[in-house]
Amino acid sequence: MSAISRLLDGSGRLAQIPSRPSRKLELARHIANEFSFGQSYTEQEINEVLMGFHDDYISLRRMMIELGQLARAKNGSMYWRVLGGE
């Protein structure tokens, strides 16, 4: 059983956002697969995907950006997937 499968319930939702940095990164990489490279997304589009994983989509969005899986325009109008850092 992978670490991700232990974090998600049967419907693919998180019981809680992990606190361990390594688990956060693994989760962020997993969620990043929901987004395509080379495509821009609005904040609402990002939120809709993240809501499928956890009700606290704001924390997930922040985590995705902090862990280098998503980037956003300075004005917050657009987001896009990036090659994630460690």
C-alpha positions in Angstrom: 0.0 0.0 0.0 1.5 3.4 -1.0 1.7 6.3 1.3 -0.9 8.2 -0.8 -3.4 5.3 -0.7 -3.1 5.4 3.1 -3.9 9.2 3.1 -7.0 8.8 0.9 -10.4 7.2 1.8 -12.3 5.0 -0.6 -13.6 8.0 -2.5 -10.2 9.5 -3.0 -10.6 12.2 -0.3 -8.2 13.1 2.5 -9.3 12.6 6.1 -6.7 15.3 6.9 -3.9 17.2 5.3 -0.6 15.5 6.4 1.8 17.5 8.5 5.0 15.5 7.7 6.9 17.3 4.9 7.6 14.2 2.9 3.9 13.2 2.9 2.9 16.7 1.9 5.3 16.6 -1.1 4.0 13.1 -2.1 0.4 14.4 -1.8 1.2 17.5 -3.8 2.8 15.5 -6.6 -0.2 13.2 -6.6 -2.7 16.1 -6.9 -0.5 17.8 -9.5 -1.4 15.0 -11.9 -4.9 16.4 -12.1 -3.5 19.4 -14.0 -1.9 19.5 -17.4 1.4 21.1 -18.3 1.1 24.0 -20.6 -2.5 24.9 -19.6 -3.5 27.9 -17.5 -6.3 27.6 -14.9 -8.4 30.1 -13.1 -8.5 30.1 -9.3 -12.0 28.7 -9.5 -10.8 25.8 -11.7 -8.0 25.0 -9.3 -10.4 25.2 -6.3 -12.9 22.8 -7.9 -10.2 20.1 -8.4 -8.8 20.6 -4.9 -12.3 20.5 -3.3 -12.5 16.9 -4.6 -9.6 16.0 -2.2 -10.4 18.1 0.9 -12.8 20.8 2.1 -9.8 23.0 3.0 -8.9 23.6 -0.6 -7.3 26.9 0.3 -4.6 25.1 2.4 -4.2 22.6 -0.4 -3.7 25.4 -3.0 -1.2 27.1 -0.8 0.7 23.8 -0.3 0.7 23.1 -4.0 2.3 26.5 -4.7 4.8 26.3 -1.7 6.0 22.9 -2.8 6.5 23.9 -6.4 3.7 22.0 -8.0 1.7 25.0 -9.1 2.6 28.6 -9.9 0.4 31.6 -10.1 0.4 35.0 -11.7 1.3 37.8 -9.3 -2.3 39.1 -9.4 -3.6 35.6 -8.7 -5.6 35.5 -11.9 -4.0 32.4 -13.4 -2.4 29.2 -12.2 -0.4 26.6 -14.0 1.4 23.3 -13.3 5.2 23.4 -13.1 7.9 20.8 -12.7 7.9 20.5 -8.9 10.8 21.1 -6.7 11.8 19.2 -3.6 
